[in-house]
Amino acid sequence: MKTSTKVNLKSKCPKALWNAAKKVYRGISKAGYKAGMKISPDDKNVFCSCCGLRFKKFKQGDHYERPDFYDLSLFSGQRQDIACPYCGSLPRHRILAAWCNENIDLIRSKDILYFAPEKSMTIWMDSNGIKFKTADLYDPEADLNIDIQKTGLESESFDVIICNHVLEHVSDVMTALNEMKRILRSGGLFICSFPVSPDVELVLEDPSAVTGQDRRRVYGQSDHVRLFGMKADTFMKDAGFDVTVISGDDYPFEILPVTGPCKYDINRLFLCKKPLRTAIEVK
């Protein structure tokens, strides 16, 4: 179903009915994929670490349906068949889920705050019994409607914060990073990702790009206010985090941890650790 058709149907359907229909559809869909895994397991070449299903191939996303939102020239030459047919995960989500599978003790039984959680990762968290609070400035269904730059939360109130593709939208990156460090407990983890362009070193920001058309031209997407570069981990280090790169190169090709579908969708996430307090600081 085309995205435009789905949006149109959702707008006309009562919320409760839409959610019920969506739940039924997902259940039937998942059962079908599981049956396919049993009937013909040998042709299931790709694996989604978010929903745990195997497929013959991933599907192409709907980006080319939205020329007013994306600079489609940045998708040229990039692999497009990278979206999970069931949960919609993209490489960055599957890399994160794969890392979480390997490091589940770091997040299990922790106080977790998840900004703008993706459906694919919500599926992984729920299936693994990981409890978390959701945060979003605009989503009325989020547990907390807060601004990542000024949350109003108590200092040192979370062990883990996850934040994918949010920092390219905020007005001040360092304010947001310092806020994340403030609300993290000592030794806590801030796991984040954002668009990274191979053509930019640190960051590209153009104050004159104020319209959606301007931003699509400068940053590749009409709702972005910056484009990060290959050394963007400098921002997290400047905020006082110890930074480790979670690279798709470290994970099996069956999850397709490739760059795409856009040129700036490089397969890396950042594991940012708040340093432990020293004995002097505790006093």
MOTA-V628653 format. One line per field, one symbol per residue. psi: psi as a letter, one per 20 degrees, with the letter a starting at -180 (. if undefined). Layout:
psi = ???
This chain:
psi = pqghggggghhipqgggghghhggghggghhghhghhhgmhhjniqpoigijqqrhqrrqajhiimhihqoihiipiqphmjpphgijqrghghgghgghhhkhhiipkqoppopmpqgghhgggghjkoqqqqpphhoiiqhpnqpihnhjqqqliqhpppnplhiiiqhoghggghgghgiqrpjrpoprrrpopiipgfqopohinhrhgghhggiipijqjrpqahkiihghghijqppppophijqqihjmlrpriqhjmqmqrpooppqqqrhghg.
